[in-house]
Amino acid sequence: MSLEPNKLPDDAESLRQIISTQQHEIDHLKEMVRLLQNEIFGRRSESLSSIHPNQLPLFGSDTPVEPIQEDEKIVVPEHTRKKRGRKPLPEDLPRVDVVHDLPEEEKRCACGAELSRIGEEVCEKLDYIPAKVRVIRHIRPKYACKHCEGVEDDGPTVKIAPPPVQLIPKSNATEGLLAHIAVSKFADALPLYRQQKIFDRLGVELSRSTLANWMIQAAARCGPLIDLMAQEIRGGPMINIDESPLQVLNEPGRSNTAKSYMWVFYGGPLDAPVVLYRYHPTRSGEIALKIVDGYRGYIQSDGYIGYDHLSEKPDITLLGCMVHARRKFMAVVKVRKKKRGNKAATKGLADEALVFFKELYHIEKYARQNELTIEQTKDLRQEKSKPILDRFKAWLDTYHSQVPPKSLIGKAIQYTLNQWERLVVYIEAGFLKPDNNVAENAIRPFVLGRKNWLFAGGPNGADASATFFSLIETAKANCLEPYAYLRYLFENIPLAQNESDFLALLPNRIDKAMLSASAKGVVD
């Protein structure tokens, strides 16, 4: 707010109000600057040192608020620590024995007797054999009759065995090579131009456009699996959703600098989860509505307004994310430390709020460590978490009107109150989670890859990326080795004839015994 000197009021009270208003605006702007500096230069860690639970509030209050009480301590059973030291090398790795023996003349004692072998000392060292490329020659003998030259019947003059089925017809890439390229890019974040240089060092010339076309064609063959994975997502009791920006070139009707999005959906059976990625040009929530069409159950997300339309579905219950609410208060603590330097800062409302979160997650940690069942987890939350949530809600209501609404602490309290009805849903069932971390962890491999390959060349490339991220991350979620799974998948997709064949190839349904046998055959 700017005022011309000749238009300032004459009375002192009006001047004090103007100065007070401007000071609030200055404080708010300074707070925003410190927050931005922390986002750019500050630590990413959200951990805190221990906070005293009965820290006095920063702002006075006429309304008494129940102090944060120390809950009854939960005793964690004793456990034994693992011995520190180098981990043994995997037993399934092949071994090559190199014997370092004494010369024959040193195998005799000074008394003249021959030394007896009483044991051995073994030291195992890990070796690496650089990757090799080879050419698989498919030879199909031709047959013809030299006596009649094929004129005795109406069949073909020359007979030859049918060509082997291929994932990409008429391509000179094997399924193993395609799986390696896909895993290198989408699991190991190695862009195609770097892979091109690696192949050059191995003596094979493969252009980046060739590699990209192979990935797009291979992803297209996996389309039926992606549709079935969407069905699997809707078949579970809970879906976690998140999204992240993506730059896609050559989008029809859009500039190359326009922002698109990669959506991720985590759901399906609790013991066989599915991670589904979808590319979409916008963040409108249209893709979320399409994926969950006909779904009945819980959906968890952050507080983005695009998910509000899901609450209009009568069979869907929305969950909020405790981590997102906690980050709002954590930002206040970080900005305060940035303002006061390394000196010990006086603790305030944000620290009190973080104690509530700490108590809630202590209960979740206890349930995980003791491997409680779904019903036991629900009972524990009703007994322990619900009273903490009730006290937290009373605390929020008390201080909501006592802090500047535009301040960071004011925004943190307002955000938490706006999301409250969704934040407390998780105590209804033991399989629910207080936060959306599974979706955020699922989107992280995509974010890591995006830092390396920066953008997708077009919508087809973005769709192919979504397909491979879906297959690889679902394989990892079900404890499958990505390369072994993709190789087996590429070898068997051309043989699939119906829906049951494709279902058997899904990473959360595949027979692991068959996968292991296939991998052993490749090694042998």
N, C-alpha and C positions, 0 to 999 in steps of 0.2 A: 504494500500500500504506500503510495507516494502522495505527499501533500505539498502544495505550494506555500511558501512562508507567509504570504499575505492572506492566505485563507485559513490559517490556524485559528482555533477558538481562543478567546481571551481568558476564560476561567480555568483555574488550576485543575479542577476535577476532570474536565474534558481532556486536557493535555495529558494527565496521568493515564487516562484510558487509552489514548492514542499510543503513548509510549509503551504501555503494557501490551497492547495488541501487536505492535511492531516487534517487541522483544520476543513474544511467543513465536512469531513468524521467523525471526532470526534463529532462535533456538531450534526450531523445526528444520530449517535449512541446514544448519550446522550438523544436526543429527543425521540428515540424509547424506551429507558429504562424508561423514565418518563411516556410515554404513557402506557407501560406495567404495571408499578406500579399503575397508575391511574385505569387501567382496573381491577386490582386485588383488590386494597385497596380503590380506590376512590368512590365517591358518584355516584349513577346511575342517579341522577336527571340531566336533561338537561336545567333547568330553569336558567335564567340570571337576574341580576339586571338591572335596566334601563341603557341604553347605549346612550350617546349623539350622535345624528344623524350626526353632523358635526365634528366628531373626525378626527384630521389630520392623514394622512396615515403614516405608519411606514417607508416606503421607498419613497424617492423622485421620482418625475416623471416629465419629460419634456413635456409630453402630458397632456394637461388640461382635467380633468374629471369633469363632472357635479356633484356638491356636492349633497348629499342625502337631498332632500327637504322634509319638513314637508307637507304631503298631507293635504287637507282640512279635518278637524276633522268631524267624523261621529257622530251625536248625537243619543245616544241610548235612547229610550223612558223610562220615569220613571216607576218604578215598586215598589211594596210593598214587604217588607221583611217578610218572615214567622216568626212567633213568636217562639222563642227558647224554648226548654223544651222537656220533654219526649213525644214521639209520642204515640198516642192512640193505643191500641191493636186492631188487626183486628176484624171487626164486625162478620165475618163468623165463628170465633172460638166458640166452645161450651162453655157455661157458667155454672158454678156450684155455686149456692148461699149458702153462709155460713152466717147465721144471728147471730149477737152478740147482744142479747137483755138484757135489765135490768131485774133483778129479780122482781117478782110480788110485793114484799113488797116495792121496791123502785119506783114503778109506782104511788105512791100517794104523793100529795103535803103535806107540813106541816100543811096546813089548813084543811086537811082531804079529799079534792076533788081528784078524779082520774085524773092522767095526760093524756092529749090528744096527740096523735101522730101528729106532725106537719111537718114531713119530714124524711129524712134519709141521711146519708153520706155514699157514696159508694167508696171503694178503690179496684181497680182491680189489681191482681197480676198474673203473668204468671207462670203456672205450667207445669211440664213435666211428662209424663207417659212413662217409659222405654219400649223399643220395646219388643213385645211378638211374639213367634212363635206358630203356631197351626197346626194341622193335618186336612186336608180336606178329609173326607171319601166319596168316590164315591161308592154308593151301587147300584148294578144292580140285581134286583130280577130275578130268573130263573123260567120258567113255563114249565110244562109238563102235558100231559093228563094221568090221572090214570086209565081211562077206557080202552083205546085201546093201551096205551103206544106208540102212534105215528105210528101205523102200517096201519092206514086208508088212509094215503096220503103219498106222496113222500117228504114232507117237513121235516125240522129238528125235531128231537124228543124233544129237549129242546129249548125253545125260551127265548131270553134275549135281552134287549135293547143294541144298539150299544154303544161302549165306547165313552166318550166325546173326541172331537178333542183336540190335544195337540200340542204345539209348538215343543216340543221334545218328540216323541213317546216313550212310555215305561219308561219315566223318572218320578221320584217321586217329581219333582220340579214344583210348580205352576208358572203360568205366572207372578204373583205378586212377587214371590221370585226371579225369573230371572231378572225382571225389577229392583228390589232392588239391586241385586248384580251388575248389569251393571251400574246403576246410582252411586252407591258407588265407583266404580273403576274409571269410565270415566268422571263423573261429579264432584265427591268429592275427587278424587286422592287417594282413599283408596285401597292399594294393596290387592290381594287375600289372602296373608298369614295373613294379619291383620284381614281381614273379617273372616278367619278361626278361629282365636282366639276369636272373638266376638261371633261366633256361639257356640264355646266351652263353653263360659260363660253362654250362654242361654240353655245349656244342649243338644245341637245338634252336632253330630260329622259329619263334612263334610270336606273331604280332599281337599287340594289345587288343586290337579289334577282333582278332580271331578268338582270343581268350574270352572276351566279353560276349561274343556271339554264342560260344559254347555254353556259357553260364545262363544266358537267356533261354536257349533252346532246352537245356537240361531242366531249368525251372519250370518251363511250360509243360514238360512231361510229368512233372510232379503235381500239376494242378488238381487232379482228383484227390490226392492226399490232403491238400490244403482245405478243400471243401469238407472232407470228413473230419479234419481237425477242428473246424468250426462247429460241427455237430458235437464233437467230444466236449468242447468248451461249454456248450449249453447243457450238457448232460450232468455236470457237477453241481454241488450245492452252493458254490461261491465262485465269483469271477473278480479278479483284480485287474484294473485298467490304468494305463498310463500312456503318455505320448511325449514325443521329442521332435524338435524341428529338423528338417531335412531340406537341403537345397537340391532341386531337380532341374536340370537343363532341358531345353526343348519341350517344355510343356505347352500344349496348344492353348493359345490365347493368353499366355502369361509370360512375364519377363523372366530372364534367367536369374534375377536376384530375388524373385518372389519366394516366400517361405512356405514350404510344404511340411507334412508331418508323417512320422512313422508311429503308428499306434501299436501297443502291445496288450494282449489279453492273456491272463494266466488263470487257468481253471481246469475243468474236467474232473475225473475221479480223484479223490484225495490221495490214493496210493499210486496213481499213474497220471500225473499232471501233464497238461498240454500248455505250451507257450506259443501263442499265435501272433504273428506280426502282420500288420496291414498298412500299406502306403495309401495316403489320401492327400489331395492337394490342399485341403483346409483343415482347420481345427474345430469345425462346426459341431461335432458330436453326431453327425449323420452316420458316420461309420460305426460308432458305438451302438446306435439304435438298430442298425442293420445286423450287426453281429449277434446282439442279444435278443433279436426278434423271436418271440415265443418262449423265452427263458423264464423260469420260475426259480427264485432264490435270492441270494445276497450278492450285491455288487459293491466293491470297495474302490475308492478313488480319492484323489485330493479334492480340494475345494473349488476346482475350476467350474465356472458357471455352465459350461457346455454339458456337464453331466446331470444338471438339474432336471432335464427332460426325462431322464430315466425314472425319476420318482413318480412320474405320471402313470407308469405301468403298475397296475394293481398287484401283480404277483412279484414285484421287485422291491427289495428292501435295501436302501443305500447305507453304506458305512463310510464314516470319515476316517481320517488318518491322524493318529496321535503325533506322529513324527513331524508332520507339517505344522501342527499347532505348537509343538515344542520349539521348532525352529524360529517361530516368531518371537518367543521369549528369549531364545538363545541369541538372537540378533541384538536385543537390548543389552545383554551382558557384554557381548563383544564390542559394541559401540562405546559402552561405558568404560571398558578397559582401554580402548583406543584413545579415549578422551583424556584419561588420567595417567596414561603411560604404564610403566611397570610397577608403580606403587600400588599397594593394596587398596582396592576400591571398596567403599561402603556398599554393603549389599542392600538390595531393595526389593521391590515387588517381583521383578522377573526371577530373582533367585528363589523367592517363595514359591512361585509357580513351578519352577523346575524341580522343587522337592516333591511336589505332587506327582509329576511324571516319573521321578526316580522311584517313588514308592510303588507306583503301578507296574513299572517294568521289573521291579524286584520280584513281584508275585509271578510275572510271566517267566522269569528266569527260573524260579523255583519249580514251576510246572514242567519246564523243559528238562531240567536236570534230573528230576525224579520220574520222567517219562510217564506223566499222568495220562489216563485215558481221557477221551472227549468228555465223558460225563463227570469225571473227577475234576477236570479243568473248569468246567462250567460251575460246579459246586464251589470250587475254590474262589472263583471270581465273584460269585454271589456273596460269599462270606467275607472276603477280604477287599476286593476291588470296589465293590459298590459303595461301601461307606467312604472310601477315599474320594470317589467321584462325587458323592453328595457334598462332602466338605469343599471340594474344589469348585463345585458350582456355586456354593454359598460365597466363597471367596471372590469369584468372578463377579457375581451380582453386587457385592459390596463395593468393589473398587472400580466398577465400570463407570460410574458417574463422578469419580473423584480424580480422574486423570485426564489430561488434555486428549481429546479424541484423535487429533492428528499426530500425536507423538507415537513413537514405536511401541511403547508399552500399551498405549490406548488402542492401537491397531491390533496388537497381539490379543488383548482381552476381547475386543470386538469380534475378531476372527474366530476365536475359540467359542464364544457365545453363539455366533451364527452357525457354527458346525456342531454344536453340542448334541442335538438330537441324534446325529449320525455318529458322533464320537463314542457314545455310550452303548451302541447296539452290540458291540463285540462280546459283552458279558452274557448275551442271550444264549450262545452256543459255544461249546468247547472247541469246535473246529475253526471258529472265526479268529481273526488276528486284530490286535489293536491298531495296526498300521498297515500301510500299503507297500511295505518293503519288498515283498516278493515281485511285484510289478516293477518297482524301481531297479531292483537287481537284475531283472530280466531285460530291461531297456539299456542297462549299462554296457553290455558287449557291443550294441549298435553304436552307442555314443563313442566308445573307444575306437571302433572302426571308422566312424565319421571323421575323427581327428586325423586319420591317416589318408583316406581317399576323398575327403572333403565334400564331394557331391556325387549325385547319380547322373549319368549321361542323358537319361530320358525316363519317361514313365515306365517303359518296359524294363529298364535296368533297375528302377526302384521296386517294381513288382517282383523281379527276380531276387533282389536282396531280401525282401520280406519273406519270400518262400524259403530261401536257404537259412535265414535266421530262425524261422519257425522250426524247420527240421532239425537244425543243429542244437538249438537251445532246448528243444523238447527231448532230444536224445540225451543231452547232458543232465537234464532234470530227472531222467529215468536211468542214470548211471550207465549210459552207453558211450563207448568211444566214438567220437564223431566220424572219423575216417572209416572205421570198420562198418559203421551203420550206413553211411552214404554209399560206399562201394557195394555193399549187399543190396541196397535199395536200387541203385542204378542197374545192377545186373538182373534184378527181378521185376522191375516195373514193366519192361516190354513183354513179360510173360503173363502179367495180370489181365484177366478177362472180365471180371465182374467186381461188384462192390466188396464182397467178402475177401477177394484176393487183395484188394487195396487196403482193406481194414487190417489184414494180417501184416502189412508192411508199415503201419504207423509206428513211430518210435516208442509210443507208450503201450503198444500191444504186441510188438514183434517178439517172436520166440528167441530168447537170448541164447538158447542152446544151439539153434540153427545159425545164429550170428557168429557164435564162437567157432563152430565147425567150419564156417565159410572163411573166417579169418585165419584159422589154422591151415586150411588148404592153400591160401594165398602165400603164407610163409613157407610152407613145405615146397 
